[in-house]
C-alpha cells in the first residue's frame, strides 16, 4: 500500500473519529510533564514530544482490576459463608497515539512473557487484541537515545500498527498492519506525493546519523554473567543509586507486578499493579530473609535481566528498547549503558598491550 499524508489541521478530526467508539490515549501536557492521557475532543495532543511514561499502559496498565469478590452470609447460619467471584476482563477497544517506535517495540518484550506458548495472561491478551498503536517517528536523537544499539531505530515499525513521519505541514503515514490500514481509512488522508515521501526519508536519515555508531552488546550476556559474583564491581556501579524505582516504572519493557486485595465490608476487588525490582521489599520473604539485600544486588538483577537472562531465554532479544527514559529521568544520572559497558570492558586488554603481547 502506498504511503498517505494527513495535514496537521485534519489530525484533530481523525482523533475525534477514532475516539467515537474507542478509548484513545495521546500525549498531553500534565502540569508541565508530557504523559499519556485519555483524548478529549478539542484538546491538543502533543505529538511532537516523547511522553515521559511508556505507551505500554495501553496493554499493561499501572493498576488494573482482575476480579471482584463478595461474601454472602447465610442469615440462618452465620458460620456459613459463600464467596462470589467475578472475573473482570478488559474488552474496550483502544488506540494509543503518539508514542515513539522504541516505546511501541516494548510490546515485543512483553508478548514473550504474557502471550506465549507456555503462558497466556488473559488480561494482557485481551488488551493486546483490542489495542492499536499509532507511533510517530523521531525527528531528532537525544543524548540518551540508543535504540539503534538494541536492534531498533527511529522509524522501527515493529509493535506499531500505523507509523507517522513528521514532514512540513503534517505527517506521511504508513499502515503497518491490516488493522492499522483500517484506521487510516477513518481519517482524511490523501496519497503522499513523491516530494513528501522524499522528505520523510530525509527526516529518518538525519535522525539515524545523529544517533552515531551503534554499540555492540552481543557479548553483554557473557560479560555480565562473568561479573555476577563480583560484588565489588556491583557496589561501585550502584554507589549513586537511591533505589527510587523511576527506571522501572518508566520502562516500556518492565513487566513485574504485585497483587493486592482491597476490601470494604463484604465485598472487594483484586488489583494488579506495577512493581519494581529496585525496591528492598520486592524480594523480601516472609521469614525476613532477602536474597537481594542491597541496592547493588538489585542493580545486578536489573542489568542482568535486560542484557543477559532475557536474551538467553529469547533468542538473543535484548529486553531494552533503547528509549533512554531510565537515563533521562534518573535523579542521580545513573546510565544503564555505562553499567553494561563497564561489565563488557572489565579487565579488557587495551589494544596496545594486546599488540605487545602478540609480538
N, C-alpha and C positions, 0 to 999 in steps of 0.2 A: 504494500500500500504506500502511495506517495505521501510525503510529509505535508502537513497542513499548517496554516497560520491563523492566529487569533490576535486581534488588537487588544491593547490594554483596556479600552473602553467597553469592549464586549466580554472581557473576562468576568466582570461582576455579574453580568446577565447569565453567564454559564454557571457560575457558582450558585446563583439563585435557582437555576433549573435543577442542578444536582441536589440541592437541599430540600426540594419539594417532597421527596419520598425517601430520603436518606439522612443519616447523621453525617455532617461534613465537618471535619477538623481542619483548621487552617492556622498558619502563624499569625498571631495578633500581639499587639503591644499590651503587656500586662504590668502596669506600674514600672515601666522602663525596661522590662525584660520581654524579649520575643519568645513566646511559647505557644504551643498548640492549644486552641480553644474552639468550642463549637461555633460554627459560622453563623453569623447573624446578618440577614439580608440588609444590605446598605452599609454595613461596616467594612472598612477597608482591610483586606488581607495583605500582610506584609510578605509578599512572595520573593522580595529581593534580599531577604535576610535569613540566615540559617537559624532556626529555633534553638534555644538553649537545651530544651528537652528533646528526647529522641522520638521519632514517629512510631516506635513500636507500641505506643499506647493504643493505637488502633486495634491491635490484635492481642495485646498483653497489658491491660490497664493497670495502673498503680494499685488500685483497690477494686476488687470485684466480689459480688455475692455469688457463692457457689450453690448454696441451698438455704432454705428456710425450714425451721422446725417449730413444732408446737406440742406441748404436753397437755394431754386430756386426762383429767382425773375422774374416776368413777365415783359419782356422788354417794353411792351406796357402799362403796368400799374404797376409802381414800388411800389404801396401800396399793391399789391397782392403778397403774398409770400407763397410758398408751402414748406413744410418740409418733406424731405425723411428720413426715419428711417430704419436702417438695424441692426437687432439683430446679435450679434457675439457669437455663441455658440461654445464652445471648442469641437473638435471631435478627436483630435490626441490621439492615444494610447500611454500610458506611463508606465514605471516601475520605482519605487523608490526602490533602492537597498542600504542596509547598515544602515538603521535606527535600533533603538533598539525596542524590543517588547513594551515597555512602550509608545514610541512615536507613533507607529502604532495603539495602543489601543485608542489614542486620537480621531480617526475617529468615534469610537462608541459614543463619546460625540457629535461630530458634526452631525452625522447621525440623532439624535433625534431632531435636530433643523432644518436642511436643507433638510432632506429626510424622512419625517414622514407622517402620515395620513392627518394631517391638513395643511402641507406646504411642497411643493417640489420646492426647488430652482433649476431652470433648468441648471444653470451653474455648480453648485456643483454636481448635479445628473449626468450630462454628464461626468464630470471628474471622478466621483466615479465609474461609469460604465466602464470607459476606462483606469483606473489606477490600477496597481497591486503593491503589497508591498512585497519585499523580505527583511526580517529582520534578524539580527544577534543577537543571544542570548548573554547575558552578561557573561563574564568570571570572573568578579570581581565586587564587590559592592563598591561604593564610599560613603563617609560620608553623601553626600547629597541625596542618593537614599532612597526612601521609597515606592517603587511600591507595596511591599507585604502588606503594611498597607491600600491600597486603592483597594484591590481586584485583583492585578496583580502579576507578578513575572518575574524572569529573562528569563524564556522560555515561557511566555504567548503568545499563538498563536492567540488570538482574534485580529482581524484587519489585520492579516498577511495572505498572500497567500502562501508564502514559508518561512519556518523558518530554518536558518542555525545555527548549533552549531559548534564553532571552536574546532578542535582537531588537534593533531600532523599531520602536512603536508597538512591540508585542512579543509573541513567542512563536517559534517554529515547534510544532507538536508532532510526536511520533506515537502511534498506538502500538505499544509493545506486545500486548496480549489481545486476544479476541474481545475480552470484556473491556479492555481499555479502548479499543476501536469503537465499541458501542457507546462508551462515554463521550467520545468526540462527536458522535452523531447528535448529541443533545445540545451542542454549542454552535454558535455562528462562526464556524471555521470556513476558511477558503483554502484552495490549493496554494501551497507555498511556491513562490517564484524561485527560479534558479539563483537569483541575486540574494534572496533571503536565506536559502539553503547554504550558499557560499559563506554568508555572514555567520551563520550558525556554526559552520565548520571552523571558521577563523576564531570564533569565541572559544571553542573547545581546544583548539591547538594552542592558543595563547595561555589558557589555564594550565594545560599539561606542561608547557615549557616553564611556567612559574613553579611547578612542583619540584623541578630539578631531577636529579638522578635518583632512581628508586633504590632503597636499601634492600639488601638480600637477607631475608630471615630464614632461609632454608635450613641452616644449621642451628637455629634457635632451640628447637626441641631438645637436641642432644646437649647443647651447651647449658641450658637451664637445668637439665637433669643432673649434669655433672656438678653443678653448684648446689644441688638440693640440700646436702648436709653441711654446707659451708655457712654456718650462721654468722660468722664474722662478715662475710660478703653481704648477707641479707640485712644485718644490723646497720651496716654502712648505707645501704640503699634506702632503708626505711627511716633513717635518722630524723628526717624533717617531716615525715608523715604524721598527721594528727588524727588519723582514723575517723575522719568525718563522714566517709562514705559517698561523697559527692561523685567520685569517679564511677561508682557502681550505679547510682541512681540515675545518672545522665547517660549511661552507656546504652547504645542501641542493641548490644548483643548479650547483656547480662540477663539472666533468667531465673535467679534464685528467688524463692518466696517463702513466706511464713503463713500459717493458717491459724485463725483465732475464731472463737465463738463469742458473739455478743448477744446477751440475753436480757430481756426486760419482762419481768413477770413470768408467764408460762410460755412465752414464745421468743424466738431469736433467729439469728442467721449466722452462717459460717462464711467468713471472709478470707480471701486470699490477697495478700499484699506483698509488694516487693520487699526483699530483704537484702542485706549487704554482708558479704563475706569479710569486709574490713571491720566489722563490729566484734568486740570481745564476746558478746552473747551469742553470736551466730553458731559457734561450735561448743558452747558451754553445755556440759552434760548434767543430768540430774544429780549425779554423785558429787558434783563440784569440780570434776576434772575437765580440763580444756586442752584438747590436742593441739590447738593453735593459741598458746597463751600470750604471745607478744605480737606487736604490730609487724615485726619482721617475719614471723611465721605466716601472718595473714597476707602480707605483701607477696611473699614467696608463692603462696597458693594462687593469688590473683594473676600474677605474671605467668606462673606455670600453666594455669588453666587456659589462658588466652593463646599462649605461644608454644605449649608443649603437649599437655594432656589432650586437649580437644583436637589439635591437628593429628595426633597419633591415632585417635579413635575415628576420625572423619576424613580420611584420605588426604591429609595434608592441609585441609582448610583451616586457616587461622581464624580464631574466634575474636577477631578485631576488625572493624571496618575502616580504621584509619581516619575517623572523623575529627579526632583531636579534642573532643569535648572534655575528656578527663584531664587533658593538659591545660586547656584554656580556662577551665573553671576550678582547678585545684588551688586552694588558698595559699599553698606553700610552694607552688610551681614544681611539683614532682612530675617528671616526664616519663611516661611509660616507654618511650623509645630509648631514652638514656639508660633505663634499668635493663632492658633486654639486650641492648648493645653492649653494656658493661659485662654482662654474662658471656656474650659472644666473644668479646675481646679479652676476657680474663686469661691471664698467663699466655696471651698470644705472643709469638716470637716476632719482634719487629723485622721488617723486610730486610734491613741492612744486616741484622745479626744472622738472619737465615742465609744470606749470601755468603757471609764469612764462614758459617758452619759448613756450607756446601763446599767451599774452597779448601 
